[in-house]
Amino acid sequence: MPSALPSLLKRGLPLIAIALLAGCAIAKPRTDDPYEKFNRDMYTFNDKVDKAVIRPVAVGYRKITNPPVRRSVSDFFTNIRMPITVANDLLQARPVQAAQSSGRFLINLTLGIGGFFDPASQLGIPLDETDFGITLARWGMPEGGYLVLPLIGPTTVRDVWRLPVDSYFFDPLSYYSRNHSYKYGQEYIPEAVYLVTLRSRGIDAESFLNSAYDPYAFMRDAYRQQRLYQLYDGNPPTEIIEQMQGLKEKNFNPDELLEEQQNWENKQQQQPTQNPQQPPPKKD
């Protein structure tokens, strides 16, 4: 369905999770990746699309705007998509969080002049974002295998359901594009601007991905950690974090992992012409 494309594209940015995970502890590369071959192919495809189309537009957007303008545009889209959070808070049986997010939405919509400003944060109302993937997790659905989908990017068997559910039922941007039709497709402009805004925010975090000796593995682990923090409201149990980082496995040596990263960085310095985002050849 053509109207779904911008909604899918905006979730396919390869760098958005990086800014959120920059401070996470180093974790052992995960082995529970049953679709790794497919995922790596899709990661390469998405990376090429990003470099050819999405990133250049985002760079141009940053050149013609200043930080205050970008912040206001980002605040607008954060606020206009708040119904997604409110609806999922209700589905998760969290009425207090739903009321808080509703209040934040209304305050920014009115006092914040349509959401271009964020007086709710100044009033002490925190930003809480959730989605149908988190709802399924709280209902007890297992995470399932990690997936990288074309033009969508990182997800899991569980999280992929947030795409049709949130987009169709709760996302005002998607609702607007489905219910309006203009001669030259102007109904897709809000979603396109949102895509560019998200990608623009990821540019500052590119150095984290460039410094990883296996960008695919870095993105995979960063995505899963970021989702874990969302599920536990930013405070996951220590036991789960240690399990994800492999600290309880007998053969896990964090010093060895750090040494591998340092060796790769030294090799990159000796070969400056090599593309830092090119993943290493997969071992047989």
ABEGO torsion letter per residue (X at the ends): XAAAAAAAAAAABAAAAAAAAAABBBBBBBABBAAAAAAAAAAAAAAAAAAAAAAAAAAAAAAABBAAAAAAAAAAAAAAAAAAAAAAAAAAGBAAAAAAAAAAAAAAAAAAGGGABBAAAAAGBBBBBBBAAAAAAAAGBBAEBBBBBBGAEBBBAAAAAAAAAAAAAABAAAAAAAABBBAAGAAAAAAAAAAAAAAAAAAAAAAAAAABABAAAAAAAAAAAAAAAAAAGGBBBAAAAAAAAGAABAABBAAAAAAAAAAAAAAAAABAABBAABBBBBBX
